[in-house]
Amino acid sequence: MAAVRLFAAVLIAVSVQCVAAPFAVQVGEARLGLDAPSGFADTTATASPRLQDLSETLTPASNRILLFALSDADVRRFTLGDPLELRRYMIVVTPRGMERERVTEAAFQQFIGESLAGIGTPPAEKDVVKYLDSRPTGTTNLLAELRKDADVVSVLHGARTKASFFERSRYMLSSTTLLLLRGKALSLSIFTQYEDPSDLEWIRNITTRWVDDVKKLNSPR
């Protein structure tokens, strides 16, 4: 049994390394480079119906999924057949309707306006739990604007689940980044459960790093 577990551990380590490497994806006429941040691995190459179904719950059918990444720990759990924790995960999509055309800056600004219409303004309250407790359960609420440039806009959202008799309310943070990359419109989203302020700091930092890394990966050589 120990030998079997050791063999499984080796296979898991190899599989995580394989799916964690940068890869190319074709979007219309453009070939884009994508990569998951350190500590996460893309799962689209596994062709798992279970993971595909999970990723499709995160985005409308009008989007094509380019990357769906789980934490390395969840990848190991999945490989062993154990339940996924899903504390943190991320996804990259592109609108199917814009995939075949070259997106101009004007078209990208229109895409931003349509995607972020009605999100409101960031709250004055800086205590995430206090603010989300004041909002209806199950609603997605704007918490902050993280970045606003000509080719990239990032916002931070928060939501609260309804408490049950045996379980307290749970809080979820997510960042959405709209990115114009080589004439293509991409949407990068990161999700994390919120337990303490370190989760807020984590999602802010990893959003910034991931966007910069993706842009660098696709910069002219």
C-alpha positions, -999 to +999 in steps of 0.1 A: +000+000+000+028+024+008+044+017-026+010+025-043+007+058-024+043+067-033+036+059-069+005+080-068+023+109-052+050+108-080+022+109-107+005+138-090+038+158-088+044+152-124+008+161-134+009+193-114+042+203-131+028+196-165-004+216-162+014+245-143+036+254-173+027+283-196+008+273-226-006+288-259-042+292-268-057+302-301-082+330-300-093+339-335-062+347-355-042+355-323-021+330-304-020+340-268+002+328-239-014+320-206-002+307-173-017+302-138+000+320-109+025+302-087+006+277-065-021+270-091-024+248-121-046+249-152-070+219-154-084+223-189-060+198-203-073+171-180-106+170-201-124+161-169-162+164-173-164+171-135-140+200-137-155+212-170-190+214-154-176+232-124-158+258-145-190+264-166-209+274-135-185+304-132-192+321-166-221+324-191-223+301-221-215+331-243-179+329-230-152+304-240-131+291-212-094+294-218-080+285-184-096+271-152-070+268-124-072+251-091-047+253-062-019+227-064-035+211-032-069+207-049-052+193-080-037+166-058-070+160-041-087+156-075-060+132-087-065+110-056-103+111-059-107+132-027-132+160-022-120+194-034-116+222-009-122+249-035-111+277-012-093+295-040-095+291-078-094+312-110-107+313-146-099+331-179-125+335-206-131+353-238-164+364-253-173+341-282-190+369-301-157+389-302-133+360-307-130+362-345-126+400-347-097+423-338-109+443-308-100+480-311-095+502-280-130+518-287-146+483-289-128+473-257-141+504-238-176+495-249-170+459-237-159+473-203-190+495-201-213+466-209-195+441-186-194+465-156-227+483-161-246+489-129-218+477-105-222+509-084-195+527-065-171+514-038-185+517-003-171+540+023-171+512+049-137+494+048-146+465+071-155+438+046-176+417+070-195+446+084-203+459+048-213+425+034-235+419+065-254+450+056-261+437+021-286+411+009-273+376+010-263+361-023-257+394-040-224+404-056-212+438-043-185+461-055-158+466-029-130+485-047-116+495-081-081+479-082-069+492-116-081+514-144-059+518-175-066+520-213-060+483-217-069+468-183-096+473-157-098+454-124-125+455-098-130+436-065-163+421-054-177+405-023-207+383-014-222+367+017-240+334+019-270+329+041-263+314+075-280+282+085-290+268+119-257+249+122-234+272+101-225+309+102-225+330+071-196+326+047-179+353+027-165+352-007-142+377-025-136+378-062-117+400-086-126+406-122-100+419-147-109+429-183-078+429-204-071+439-240-044+416-252-031+414-288-064+427-301-084+402-280-107+409-250-101+386-220-117+384-186-096+371-157-114+362-124-100+351-091-121+337-062-112+332-026-131+325+006-128+354+031-118+345+066-096+374+077-079+405+062-050+384+049-074+370+023-083+406+011-046+414+008-039+381-010-065+387-037-054+423-043-018+413-047-023+382-068-047+400-092-020+427-098+008+401-103-012+378-125-023+406-149+013+418-151+026+383-157+000+376-185+009+409-202+046+402-199+041+367-214+025+382-244+047+412-249+067+415-282+100+398-281 
